[in-house]
């Protein structure tokens, strides 16, 4: 009798234990039915999501884990940003000494499987999913890759950002505003955390006085920058996004302290807003306006130097500010020369390590100068590209905290005479545009630049310091860079207009009109 009574319990136990098996069977069948795009060769495919899926089952569980973090789907009233902790999560130890030594673990880009899901409604973004394989053709179960990717045609270009799911798969969302045929390009830049690894602790001392230009070959073989493509994919867009979805993407990266009014894409050679599909234009100024503000001071490396030179021809300097000044830096202020004369700074060696106190005091000296100690002056500052390449990220972050502390101390001293401080984000290095990367350039990577931008924007938001974000417009631009880091002025015309638009609002320059 006892045996008979236990049979229902045994059957129930067996049923429970079999659930994982039947779940696996269901998901495998479902994955075959969905028929999303899987590319293993060079193909041009019209990608369609099958409406029959929604008709034949209550819900559809994706085969690849959903994104843990939407790609820059952000709120403009918080300090939330693309988390630098999340970007660094695949790489637990970024020290040079603990870097990957097993080259067979690197991703082999041409084996990468690509799946594309196009929207089946106007309120749904598209999605790209990558599944990676290593050099031995094994399906990967770890992350740490950095991808450069964009969607384009002869009139349109927009970069997309992949989220690392830490299991060998990556995904990115996109919105293309217009119907038509587009090409998806995906390039593997670095694998197994090679793109985030810090320089050796002695790196700065082996360079010039700015910690750059280390001796060629000092760290061995330079093969970390892969720049290898996956197979190109042609996509046909048949559904235009709704105004609501375009507005969401118009808030791309727009945290509370980012001053760019619009984020967008490049169309017909002009940076265009997702919001209204119109090119971003320079605000129009009344003829009666005659330099109502005092000094606009730019502080930074050659990228800032070129930006300031371009701004001198912009209404910022011709109609709004009486003075447009520059402090030209590499790591520190240029020691021996200014502007175009770089020879002594380039070749002079000191053997000294990074001097954090001197570094921060250089900024303070400008802020406390006669032209800047008034509230009608603006200080636009960046230190990114050189220090990304010559300093460990934890050390760089520590210096940034000291920089923020210095800003607060100056504010406490000057009170109502404090100039407006605006941080300018770091642009992406573009080593894909040169034939050879040199030892001294090893650690200037897009991966490190994105981590740095994410960290600084979050910390600046907490400190209530505004940010002019130039990273995405540079990464997306169809305008060919001059070299591995410098862009023609036109690539940053939208940033100049964003800066002017923000200054008009902050200073309530009612004599100016759009």
C-alpha positions in Angstrom: 0.0 0.0 0.0 2.9 2.3 0.9 4.5 1.7 -2.5 1.3 2.6 -4.3 0.9 5.8 -2.3 4.5 6.9 -3.2 4.0 6.5 -7.0 2.4 9.9 -7.4 5.3 11.5 -5.5 7.8 9.6 -7.6 6.1 10.7 -10.8 6.0 14.3 -9.6 9.7 14.2 -8.7 10.6 12.7 -12.2 8.5 15.4 -13.9 10.3 18.2 -12.0 13.7 16.7 -12.8 12.9 16.6 -16.5 12.0 20.3 -16.7 15.6 21.4 -17.8 15.7 18.8 -20.5 12.3 19.9 -22.0 13.3 23.5 -21.7 16.4 22.9 -23.7 14.4 21.1 -26.4 11.9 23.9 -26.5 14.6 26.7 -26.8 16.6 24.8 -29.4 13.4 24.3 -31.5 12.5 27.9 -31.0 15.9 29.2 -32.0 15.6 27.3 -35.3 12.1 28.6 -35.9 13.0 32.3 -35.3 15.2 32.3 -38.3 17.2 35.4 -37.4 20.3 36.0 -39.6 23.4 33.8 -39.0 26.3 34.7 -41.2 29.2 32.4 -41.8 30.3 33.8 -45.1 30.1 36.9 -47.3 26.4 37.4 -48.0 23.9 40.1 -48.7 20.7 39.3 -47.0 17.3 40.9 -46.7 16.6 40.4 -43.0 13.0 39.9 -41.9 11.5 39.2 -38.5 8.8 36.7 -38.9 5.4 37.8 -37.6 4.4 34.2 -37.4 6.6 33.9 -34.3 4.3 36.2 -32.3 1.2 34.4 -33.7 2.4 30.9 -32.7 3.5 31.4 -29.1 2.7 33.6 -26.1 6.2 34.9 -25.7 9.6 34.5 -27.2 12.6 34.0 -25.0 15.8 35.1 -26.7 18.6 32.6 -27.2 21.2 35.1 -26.1 21.0 36.7 -22.7 19.3 40.1 -22.9 21.5 43.2 -22.6 22.4 43.9 -19.0 22.8 47.5 -20.0 21.0 49.3 -22.8 23.5 50.9 -25.1 23.4 54.6 -24.0 19.6 54.5 -23.4 19.9 57.0 -20.7 17.9 59.5 -18.7 18.7 63.2 -18.9 17.9 63.9 -15.2 20.4 61.6 -13.6 24.1 60.9 -13.4 23.6 57.5 -15.0 25.9 56.8 -17.9 27.4 53.9 -19.7 29.0 52.5 -16.6 32.8 52.3 -16.6 32.6 49.5 -14.0 30.5 47.5 -16.5 32.9 48.3 -19.3 35.8 47.0 -17.2 33.9 44.0 -15.8 35.2 41.4 -18.3 38.8 42.3 -17.3 39.4 41.7 -13.6 43.1 42.7 -13.5 44.3 45.3 -16.0 47.9 45.3 -15.0 50.5 44.7 -17.7 52.2 41.9 -15.8 48.9 40.0 -15.6 47.8 40.4 -19.2 46.8 37.5 -21.3 49.7 35.3 -22.5 47.6 32.6 -24.3 47.2 33.9 -27.8 44.9 31.1 -28.8 42.2 32.6 -26.7 42.0 35.6 -28.9 38.8 36.0 -31.0 39.1 35.1 -34.7 36.9 37.8 -36.3 36.2 36.0 -39.5 34.6 33.1 -37.6 32.2 35.4 -35.7 28.5 34.6 -36.2 26.3 37.7 -36.6 22.6 37.7 -36.0 20.4 40.7 -36.8 17.0 41.4 -35.5 15.1 44.2 -37.2 12.2 46.0 -35.6 8.7 44.7 -36.3 7.2 47.9 -35.0 7.9 51.6 -35.1 8.8 51.7 -31.4 11.3 48.9 -31.5 15.1 49.4 -32.1 17.1 47.0 -34.2 19.6 44.7 -32.6 22.9 43.1 -33.6 24.2 40.0 -31.8 27.7 38.6 -32.1 28.8 35.1 -31.1 32.6 34.7 -31.0 35.1 31.9 -31.6 38.8 31.6 -30.6 41.8 30.9 -32.8 41.3 27.2 -32.3 37.7 27.6 -33.6 36.2 26.9 -30.2 33.0 28.7 -29.2 34.0 31.4 -26.7 32.5 31.6 -23.2 34.4 34.7 -22.0 34.3 38.4 -22.9 37.0 41.1 -23.2 36.7 42.0 -26.9 36.4 45.5 -28.2 34.5 46.1 -31.4 34.4 49.1 -33.8 31.1 49.0 -35.7 28.9 51.3 -37.8 25.9 51.2 -40.0 26.2 53.2 -43.2 25.3 53.8 -46.8 26.5 56.5 -49.2 24.5 59.2 -47.3 24.3 57.9 -43.8 26.7 56.8 -41.0 26.2 56.0 -37.4 28.5 54.1 -34.9 26.9 51.4 -32.7 28.2 50.3 -29.3 28.4 46.6 -28.2 27.6 45.4 -24.7 29.8 42.5 -23.5 27.7 39.7 -22.0 30.8 38.1 -20.5 30.0 34.8 -22.2 31.5 35.2 -25.7 28.4 37.1 -27.0 27.9 40.8 -27.6 24.9 42.9 -28.6 24.1 46.4 -29.7 20.9 48.3 -30.5 20.4 50.8 -33.3 17.9 53.1 -34.9 18.1 54.0 -38.5 15.8 56.9 -39.3 15.1 56.2 -42.9 14.0 53.3 -45.1 16.6 52.0 -47.4 19.6 49.6 -47.8 22.5 49.9 -45.4 25.7 48.0 -44.6 26.8 46.8 -41.2 30.6 46.9 -40.7 32.1 45.2 -37.6 35.8 45.2 -36.8 37.6 43.5 -33.9 40.1 46.0 -32.5 41.3 44.1 -29.4 40.7 40.8 -27.9 41.0 39.1 -24.4 41.3 42.5 -22.7 44.3 43.7 -24.8 42.4 47.0 -25.3 42.1 47.9 -21.6 45.5 46.6 -20.2 47.5 49.3 -18.4 51.0 50.2 -19.3 53.8 48.8 -17.1 54.4 50.7 -13.8 57.8 52.0 -15.2 56.3 53.2 -18.5 56.2 57.0 -17.8 59.8 57.1 -16.7 61.0 55.6 -20.0 59.4 58.3 -22.1 60.1 61.9 -22.6 59.3 64.6 -20.1 55.5 64.0 -20.8 55.8 60.3 -20.4 55.5 59.6 -24.1 57.7 58.4 -27.0 59.0 55.2 -25.3 61.8 53.3 -27.2 60.5 51.1 -30.0 60.3 47.4 -29.0 60.6 48.0 -25.3 57.5 45.9 -24.5 58.0 43.3 -27.2 55.8 42.4 -30.2 53.1 44.9 -31.2 50.2 42.7 -32.5 47.5 43.6 -30.0 45.6 45.9 -32.4 43.8 43.4 -34.6 41.6 45.6 -36.8 40.2 42.5 -38.4 36.7 42.6 -40.0 33.9 40.2 -39.7 31.8 39.6 -42.9 29.9 42.7 -44.1 26.1 42.4 -43.9 23.6 44.3 -46.0 20.4 45.3 -44.2 17.1 46.5 -45.7 15.2 48.9 -43.4 11.5 48.8 -44.2 10.0 50.4 -41.1 10.8 54.0 -40.1 11.1 54.5 -36.3 8.4 56.5 -34.4 9.0 60.0 -33.1 9.1 58.5 -29.6 11.9 56.1 -30.5 13.9 58.8 -32.3 13.5 61.1 -29.3 14.9 58.3 -27.1 17.9 58.0 -29.3 18.2 61.8 -29.4 19.0 61.6 -25.7 21.9 59.3 -26.4 24.4 59.7 -23.6 22.6 62.8 -22.4 23.1 62.6 -18.7 22.3 65.6 -16.5 25.6 67.4 -17.1 26.1 66.7 -20.8 25.5 70.0 -22.6 25.0 68.8 -26.1 21.4 69.6 -27.0 21.3 67.0 -29.8 22.8 63.6 -30.4 22.4 62.1 -33.8 24.0 60.6 -36.9 25.8 61.9 -40.0 23.7 62.4 -43.1 24.9 64.0 -46.4 28.1 65.1 -44.6 26.3 66.9 -41.8 25.6 65.9 -38.2 21.9 65.5 -37.9 19.5 65.3 -34.9 17.4 62.2 -34.3 14.8 64.6 -32.9 13.7 66.4 -36.1 16.0 64.9 -38.8 17.5 68.3 -39.4 21.3 69.2 -39.5 22.5 71.0 -36.4 23.1 74.6 -37.2 25.0 77.5 -35.6 22.8 79.9 -33.6 22.3 83.2 -35.4 23.5 86.3 -33.6 22.2 89.8 -33.8 24.5 92.3 -35.4 24.3 94.4 -32.3 26.0 91.8 -30.2 29.6 92.8 -29.4 31.6 90.4 -27.2 29.6 90.6 -23.9 31.7 88.0 -22.1 35.3 88.1 -21.1 37.6 85.1 -21.7 37.1 81.7 -23.3 40.1 79.6 -22.3 40.9 76.2 -23.8 43.2 73.9 -22.0 44.4 70.6 -23.5 46.5 68.7 -26.1 46.7 69.0 -29.8 43.0 68.1 -30.2 42.0 71.0 -28.0 44.6 73.2 -29.8 42.9 72.5 -33.2 39.5 73.0 -31.6 40.5 76.4 -30.3 42.0 77.4 -33.6 38.7 76.5 -35.3 36.6 78.3 -32.6 38.6 81.5 -33.3 36.7 81.7 -36.6 33.4 80.8 -34.9 30.9 83.3 -33.4 32.1 82.0 -30.0 35.3 84.0 -30.5 34.2 86.6 -33.1 31.0 87.8 -31.4 30.7 86.5 -27.8 34.1 86.5 -26.0 36.6 89.3 -25.9 39.5 86.8 -25.6 40.0 83.2 -26.8 43.1 81.8 -25.1 44.9 78.5 -25.1 47.1 76.4 -22.8 48.6 73.7 -25.0 49.5 70.5 -23.2 50.7 67.0 -23.8 50.6 65.6 -20.3 51.8 68.7 -18.6 51.9 72.2 -20.1 54.4 72.3 -22.9 57.8 72.8 -21.2 59.9 74.4 -23.9 57.6 75.7 -26.6 54.0 76.4 -27.6 51.7 75.5 -30.4 53.4 74.0 -33.5 57.0 73.8 -32.2 57.2 70.4 -30.5 60.8 69.3 -31.0 62.2 69.9 -27.5 59.2 68.4 -25.7 59.3 65.4 -28.0 63.0 64.5 -27.5 63.8 65.7 -23.9 64.1 62.9 -21.4 64.0 63.3 -17.6 63.6 59.7 -16.2 61.0 61.1 -13.7 57.7 59.6 -12.9 54.4 61.4 -13.2 54.1 64.4 -10.9 50.5 64.6 -9.8 50.9 67.8 -7.8 52.6 69.7 -10.7 50.0 68.4 -13.1 47.0 69.7 -11.1 48.7 73.0 -10.1 49.1 73.8 -13.9 45.3 73.9 -14.1 45.0 76.0 -11.0 47.5 78.5 -12.3 45.2 79.3 -15.3 42.0 79.4 -13.3 43.5 81.8 -10.8 45.0 84.1 -13.5 43.8 87.6 -14.1 41.8 86.9 -17.2 39.9 84.1 -15.6 38.9 85.3 -12.1 35.5 86.5 -13.1 32.2 84.7 -13.6 31.9 85.9 -17.3 34.8 83.7 -18.3 34.7 80.0 -19.4 37.4 77.3 -19.0 37.1 74.4 -21.5 39.4 71.7 -20.4 40.4 68.1 -21.3 43.2 65.8 -20.5 42.7 62.5 -22.1 44.6 61.1 -25.1 48.2 61.5 -23.8 47.4 60.3 -20.2 45.3 57.4 -21.6 48.5 56.2 -23.3 51.1 56.8 -20.6 49.3 56.2 -17.3 47.5 53.3 -15.5 43.8 53.9 -15.3 43.6 53.7 -11.4 46.4 56.3 -11.2 44.7 58.5 -13.8 41.4 58.3 -11.8 43.2 59.2 -8.6 44.7 62.3 -10.4 41.2 63.2 -11.6 39.8 63.1 -8.1 42.6 65.6 -7.1 41.7 67.7 -10.1 38.0 67.8 -9.0 39.1 68.7 -5.4 41.2 71.6 -6.8 38.3 72.9 -8.8 36.2 73.0 -5.6 39.0 74.7 -3.7 39.3 77.4 -6.4 35.5 77.8 -6.3 35.6 78.2 -2.5 38.3 80.9 -2.9 36.8 82.9 -5.8 33.2 82.5 -4.8 31.1 84.7 -7.2 34.2 85.3 -9.3 34.5 81.7 -10.3 34.6 81.1 -14.1 32.4 78.4 -15.7 34.4 75.2 -16.0 33.3 72.8 -18.9 34.9 69.5 -19.5 35.5 68.3 -23.1 35.4 64.5 -23.5 38.2 62.6 -25.2 37.9 61.7 -28.9 38.6 58.1 -30.1 42.0 57.2 -31.5 41.8 56.0 -35.1 44.8 53.6 -35.6 42.8 52.0 -38.4 43.8 55.0 -40.5 47.5 54.4 -40.4 49.7 51.5 -41.6 51.7 51.0 -38.4 51.2 51.5 -34.7 54.3 52.3 -32.7 55.3 51.1 -29.2 54.6 54.5 -27.6 51.0 54.4 -29.0 50.3 50.9 -27.6 47.9 52.0 -24.8 46.0 54.6 -26.7 42.9 52.5 -27.4 39.2 53.2 -28.0 38.5 50.8 -25.1 40.5 52.9 -22.7 39.1 56.1 -24.1 35.5 54.8 -23.6 36.3 53.8 -20.0 37.9 57.1 -19.3 35.0 59.1 -20.8 32.4 57.0 -18.8 34.3 57.5 -15.6 34.9 61.3 -16.0 31.3 62.0 -17.1 29.9 60.2 -14.1 32.3 61.9 -11.6 31.8 65.3 -13.2 28.0 64.9 -12.9 28.3 64.3 -9.2 30.4 67.5 -9.0 27.8 69.4 -11.1 30.4 70.3 -13.8 29.1 70.4 -17.4 30.5 68.2 -20.2 30.8 68.8 -23.9 30.7 65.3 -25.4 32.5 64.9 -28.7 33.2 61.2 -28.7 30.2 59.9 -30.6 30.2 62.5 -33.3 33.9 61.8 -34.0 33.4 58.0 -33.9 30.5 58.2 -36.3 31.8 60.8 -38.7 32.3 59.9 -42.4 35.0 62.6 -42.5 38.4 60.8 -42.8 40.8 61.6 -39.9 44.1 63.2 -40.8 46.1 60.5 -38.9 45.7 58.3 -35.9 44.0 60.9 -33.7 43.4 64.2 -35.5 40.2 65.1 -37.4 39.5 67.9 -39.8 37.7 70.9 -38.2 34.4 70.1 -39.8 34.0 66.9 -37.6 33.6 69.1 -34.6 31.5 72.0 -36.0 28.5 70.5 -34.2 30.4 70.6 -30.9 31.2 74.3 -31.4 27.5 75.0 -32.0 26.5 73.0 -28.9 29.0 75.0 -26.8 27.7 78.3 -28.1 24.1 77.2 -27.5 24.9 76.3 -23.9 26.7 79.5 -23.2 23.7 81.5 -24.5 21.5 79.7 -22.1 23.8 79.9 -19.1 24.5 83.6 -19.4 21.0 84.5 -20.6 22.3 86.4 -23.5 18.8 87.6 -24.6 20.3 89.7 -27.4 21.2 86.6 -29.2 18.7 84.6 -31.1 18.6 81.3 -33.0 
